[in-house]
Amino acid sequence: MPLQPIFICALGGALLIPYIFLRCKGRLLTGLFIKAAISSLFMATAAASLFFGSAERSLLHIGILLGLLFGLFGDIFLDQKDIYPQHKEPYMFAGFISFAVGHIFYLAGLYAAYGLTWGLLPATGIAALIGVGSIFASKPMRLEFGRFKAIVGAYGALLTFMVAACFAYYLKTKSPQAFMMGIGGVLFFLSDLVLSGTYFGEGKTRPIDYALNYLLYYGAQFTIALSIALD
């Protein structure tokens, strides 16, 4: 893997430390600028991976770049809900939709690169179970989704399908790109589990919760961005 995208990724990791500190201190507006910079760096990591990597340019790379771009949009929307709490719900819906569109682009890129595979059938079943299960598990997990119940279920199913599809394509093609995207997807899934407690639960807004969420989330985005550099 070339050093240029790794260097950019490391710079993003370094900026993550002051961002988490500012977020935990409630300095939301200053933190937003740093967060936008970090998100721009995972886009820059993807661009450097594409430019300096040895992998041949493909529709999969376009799908990854577009997926990351909508992740950047989702970042910005979700931070607005804390800066403008009177418009909290519209910004949350916009964030969910932006990330969902990003996952669709990841899937479109994988399909364009590798076509169909029988592994997508169990992936669909797993995604449906997770989507429905996330709604019915809300009470045992002491989560209150309210008006977000439908979109939480749909988003959970889509994210699960994206992760399972990455590994299904890896089993079909042995593509390191698909495998690394799957690892990024797992980190995404774990980040969203933490985030669901922060958004919809009680007592889950401790500094450790914020720190864990952002470490997992940016770990996911930078991992997916670096996957472009692989053959």
C-alpha positions as CSV (number, residue, x, y, z in Angstrom):
1,M,0.0,0.0,0.0
2,P,1.4,3.5,-0.9
3,L,2.5,5.8,1.9
4,Q,0.6,8.9,0.8
5,P,-2.9,7.7,1.8
6,I,-1.5,6.2,5.0
7,F,0.0,9.6,5.9
8,I,-3.3,11.4,5.3
9,C,-5.1,8.7,7.4
10,A,-2.7,9.3,10.2
11,L,-3.3,13.1,10.0
12,G,-7.0,12.4,10.4
13,G,-6.4,10.2,13.4
14,A,-4.3,13.0,15.0
15,L,-7.2,15.5,14.5
16,L,-9.6,13.1,16.0
17,I,-8.1,13.6,19.5
18,P,-8.9,17.3,19.8
19,Y,-12.3,16.8,18.2
20,I,-13.3,14.2,20.8
21,F,-12.0,16.6,23.5
22,L,-14.1,19.5,22.2
23,R,-17.2,17.4,21.6
24,C,-17.1,16.1,25.2
25,K,-16.6,19.7,26.5
26,G,-19.7,20.8,24.6
27,R,-17.8,23.1,22.2
28,L,-19.9,22.0,19.3
29,L,-19.3,24.8,16.7
30,T,-15.5,24.6,17.0
31,G,-15.7,20.9,16.9
32,L,-17.8,21.0,13.8
33,F,-15.0,22.6,11.8
34,I,-12.5,20.0,13.0
35,K,-15.0,17.2,12.2
36,A,-15.5,18.6,8.7
37,A,-11.7,18.6,8.3
38,I,-11.4,14.9,9.4
39,S,-14.2,13.9,7.1
40,S,-12.5,15.8,4.2
41,L,-9.4,13.8,5.0
42,F,-11.1,10.4,4.6
43,M,-12.1,11.8,1.2
44,A,-8.5,12.8,0.6
45,T,-7.3,9.4,1.7
46,A,-9.6,7.8,-0.9
47,A,-8.4,10.1,-3.6
48,A,-4.7,9.5,-2.7
49,S,-5.4,5.7,-2.6
50,L,-6.9,5.9,-6.1
51,F,-4.1,8.1,-7.5
52,F,-1.1,6.4,-5.9
53,G,-2.4,2.8,-5.6
54,S,-1.7,0.1,-8.1
55,A,-5.3,-1.0,-8.5
56,E,-6.9,-0.4,-11.9
57,R,-9.6,2.3,-11.8
58,S,-13.1,0.8,-11.8
59,L,-16.8,1.5,-11.1
60,L,-16.1,0.1,-7.6
61,H,-13.8,3.0,-6.9
62,I,-16.5,5.4,-8.0
63,G,-19.0,3.7,-5.7
64,I,-16.6,4.0,-2.8
65,L,-15.9,7.7,-3.5
66,L,-19.6,8.5,-3.7
67,G,-20.3,6.5,-0.6
68,L,-17.7,8.4,1.4
69,L,-19.0,11.7,0.0
70,F,-22.5,11.0,1.3
71,G,-20.9,9.9,4.6
72,L,-19.3,13.4,4.8
73,F,-22.8,14.9,4.2
74,G,-24.2,12.7,6.9
75,D,-21.5,13.9,9.3
76,I,-22.5,17.5,8.8
77,F,-26.2,16.9,9.1
78,L,-25.9,15.0,12.3
79,D,-23.8,17.6,14.0
80,Q,-26.3,20.3,13.0
81,K,-28.9,18.7,15.3
82,D,-26.8,19.6,18.4
83,I,-26.1,23.1,17.2
84,Y,-29.7,23.8,16.2
85,P,-31.7,21.6,18.6
86,Q,-35.0,23.2,17.4
87,H,-34.5,21.4,14.1
88,K,-33.2,18.2,15.6
89,E,-35.5,15.7,13.8
90,P,-35.1,17.0,10.2
91,Y,-31.3,16.9,10.6
92,M,-31.4,13.4,12.1
93,F,-33.5,12.2,9.2
94,A,-31.2,13.9,6.7
95,G,-28.2,12.2,8.4
96,F,-29.8,8.7,8.2
97,I,-30.7,9.2,4.6
98,S,-27.3,10.5,3.6
99,F,-25.5,7.5,5.2
100,A,-28.1,5.1,3.6
101,V,-27.4,6.6,0.2
102,G,-23.7,6.1,0.9
103,H,-24.2,2.4,1.6
104,I,-26.2,2.0,-1.6
105,F,-23.3,3.5,-3.6
106,Y,-20.9,1.0,-1.9
107,L,-23.3,-1.9,-2.9
108,A,-23.7,-0.5,-6.5
109,G,-19.9,-0.4,-6.8
110,L,-19.5,-4.0,-5.6
111,Y,-22.3,-5.1,-8.0
112,A,-20.7,-3.2,-10.9
113,A,-17.3,-4.8,-10.2
114,Y,-18.3,-8.4,-9.4
115,G,-21.9,-9.0,-10.6
116,L,-24.3,-11.3,-8.7
117,T,-23.3,-14.1,-6.3
118,W,-25.3,-16.7,-4.5
119,G,-23.9,-15.3,-1.3
120,L,-26.3,-12.3,-1.6
121,L,-29.2,-14.6,-0.7
122,P,-28.1,-15.3,2.9
123,A,-26.9,-11.7,3.1
124,T,-30.5,-10.6,2.4
125,G,-31.9,-12.9,5.1
126,I,-29.4,-11.7,7.7
127,A,-30.2,-8.1,6.8
128,A,-33.9,-8.6,7.2
129,L,-33.5,-10.3,10.6
130,I,-31.3,-7.5,11.8
131,G,-33.7,-4.8,10.5
132,V,-36.7,-6.3,12.2
133,G,-34.8,-7.4,15.3
134,S,-33.5,-3.9,15.9
135,I,-37.0,-2.6,16.2
136,F,-38.3,-5.4,18.5
137,A,-35.1,-5.3,20.6
138,S,-35.6,-1.6,21.4
139,K,-37.4,-2.2,24.7
140,P,-34.9,-4.8,26.1
141,M,-32.1,-2.5,25.2
142,R,-34.0,0.4,26.7
143,L,-34.1,2.4,23.5
144,E,-36.9,4.7,22.4
145,F,-36.9,5.2,18.7
146,G,-40.1,7.2,18.5
147,R,-40.7,8.6,15.0
148,F,-37.4,7.1,13.9
149,K,-38.5,3.5,14.3
150,A,-39.0,2.8,10.6
151,I,-35.9,4.5,9.4
152,V,-33.8,2.8,12.1
153,G,-35.0,-0.6,11.0
154,A,-34.5,0.1,7.3
155,Y,-31.1,1.6,7.8
156,G,-30.0,-1.3,10.1
157,A,-31.1,-3.8,7.4
158,L,-29.3,-1.9,4.6
159,L,-26.0,-1.5,6.6
160,T,-26.1,-5.2,7.5
161,F,-26.7,-6.2,3.9
162,M,-23.7,-4.0,2.8
163,V,-21.4,-5.7,5.3
164,A,-22.6,-9.2,4.5
165,A,-22.4,-8.5,0.7
166,C,-18.8,-7.4,1.1
167,F,-17.8,-10.7,2.6
168,A,-20.0,-12.6,0.1
169,Y,-18.1,-10.9,-2.7
170,Y,-14.8,-11.7,-1.0
171,L,-15.7,-15.4,-0.8
172,K,-16.6,-15.3,-4.5
173,T,-13.6,-13.3,-5.8
174,K,-11.0,-13.3,-3.0
175,S,-10.8,-9.5,-3.6
176,P,-8.9,-7.7,-0.8
177,Q,-10.9,-4.6,-1.6
178,A,-14.2,-6.4,-0.8
179,F,-12.7,-7.8,2.4
180,M,-11.3,-4.5,3.6
181,M,-14.7,-2.8,2.9
182,G,-16.3,-5.6,4.9
183,I,-14.0,-4.8,7.9
184,G,-14.9,-1.1,7.5
185,G,-18.6,-2.1,7.5
186,V,-18.2,-4.1,10.7
187,L,-16.7,-1.0,12.3
188,F,-19.6,1.1,11.0
189,F,-22.1,-1.4,12.5
190,L,-20.4,-1.3,15.9
191,S,-20.3,2.5,15.7
192,D,-24.0,2.7,15.0
193,L,-24.7,0.3,18.0
194,V,-23.0,2.8,20.3
195,L,-24.7,5.7,18.5
196,S,-28.1,4.2,19.0
197,G,-27.6,4.4,22.7
198,T,-26.4,8.0,22.5
199,Y,-29.4,9.1,20.4
200,F,-32.2,6.9,21.7
201,G,-31.2,5.6,25.1
202,E,-30.6,7.0,28.6
203,G,-27.3,7.5,30.3
204,K,-25.3,6.8,27.1
205,T,-23.9,10.3,26.6
206,R,-20.8,9.9,28.7
207,P,-17.4,11.0,27.2
208,I,-16.4,7.3,26.8
209,D,-19.6,6.8,24.6
210,Y,-18.7,9.7,22.3
211,A,-15.1,8.7,22.1
212,L,-15.9,5.1,21.3
213,N,-18.4,6.1,18.7
214,Y,-16.0,8.4,16.8
215,L,-13.1,6.0,17.0
216,L,-15.2,3.2,15.4
217,Y,-16.9,5.5,12.9
218,Y,-13.8,7.1,11.6
219,G,-12.0,3.8,11.7
220,A,-14.7,2.6,9.4
221,Q,-14.5,5.5,6.9
222,F,-10.7,5.5,6.7
223,T,-10.6,1.7,6.3
224,I,-13.1,1.9,3.4
225,A,-11.1,4.8,1.9
226,L,-7.8,2.8,2.1
227,S,-9.4,-0.2,0.4
228,I,-9.2,1.6,-2.9
229,A,-5.4,1.2,-2.9
230,L,-5.6,-2.6,-2.9
231,D,-5.5,-4.7,-6.0
